[in-house]
Amino acid sequence: MISAASFCGGMLICCIIMTTQVYVTEIAVPEIRGCLSSVLKILSQIGILISFSIGAYLNWYQLALMVAAAPILLFFALFFIPETPSSLLLRGKDQEAEESLQWLRGPEADIRQELATIRTNILASKLFNGDNTGKFKALLSKRMTRPVLITCGLMFFQRFTGANLFNFYAVKMFKKTFRTMNPHGGAIATSVAQLLASCLSGMLIDNVGRLPLLMISGVMMSIALAGFGSYAYYEEVFRNSSDLMQSEPTYDWIPLLCVLTFTIAFSLGISPISSLLIGELFPLEYRSTGSALATSFSHLCGFVNVKTATDFQDYIGLYGLFWMYAGISVLCLLFVVLFVPETKGREIDEMDPKYVESLCINR
């Protein structure tokens, strides 16, 4: 029963996360789209921290009953939220689309120009694509290939740079590297750093841009992971000698600093931006298919990473595992520099006044 509930809960949470990111992308203007996307991560982490805090005083079934209030509240809240104007226009519901856009922009806002742009772009997109809008044909479309490769690539690097280990095995790893510090205290410090970095990302993502944050994130993650692996190697070598264990001073602050640096870099760049780009890169008519594909691939990579991490650790040691993650982070940096476009301030297709012109040029 618990396994079935966990499976269903995980599957439904993935659906909510994917849909929420796409919804935010479609309703937000470019100036605040990145910030709103970061808010999703911030609120998610706040919810996790609240669950951890309450869980310290309640048993598991009491906590489960209390947390069940969240999806119930979400269910009723959805009755007061309109569908996105883009989705409504795509399905031919013009009047509902106008009401939705007016509700989103405010009762005094003039939405005529924006609504006309979205309507024109959607009609042009339908004419341009003709009958090639099937789900399977969409995967082979030229307009889908690049977004799929970019988003799935980012999801791969997001999952295989060690972030999941700090979520699932933080205490266990700190026990192997700490000598005097409390491993649980290190895990709590990591969670707080993750939350603060997400807040900072929300302030910077629309001002600095996506690419600079991704590059900074890649560099910092590579250094932090390599440092953690080097310290784990140092500990494994020196802990084999009891004399050195007694004579050597403790350097517990080094692995803690490495983990905090990695957490800040991860939450500042690749974590929020990889999700944001899912909504920004896919054209409207393929956005549901592309988002589902990228999100599914992300969670598949997360599952493989968590299941294989302990096996890799047994074969190459904790230090080898994190050196491998550091190498993957370097590859992530190269991938970002070579393939990921900057989307700061860019309209999504259906809101871009120059979208029809670009379709004619590409044709």
Buried (B, 14 or more C-beta within 10 A) or exposed (E): EEEEEEEEBEEEEBEEBBBBBBBBBBBBEBEBBBBBBBBBBBEBBEEBBEBEEEBEEBEEEEBBEBBEEEEEEEEEEEEEEBBBBBBBBBEEBEEBBBBBBBBBBEEEEEBEEBBEBBBBBBEBBEEBBEEEBEEEEBBEBEBBEEBBEBBBBBBBBBBBBBBBBBBBBBBBBBEBBBEEBBBEEBBBBBBEBBBBBBBBBBEBBBEBBBBBBBBBBBBBBBBBBBBBBBBBBBBBEEEEEEEEEEEBEEBBEBBBBBBBBBBBBBBBBBBBBBBBBBBBBBBBBBBBBBBBBBBBBBBBBBEEBBEEBEEBBEEEBBBBBBBBBBBBBBBBBEBBEEEBBEBBEBBBBBBBEEBBEEBEEEE
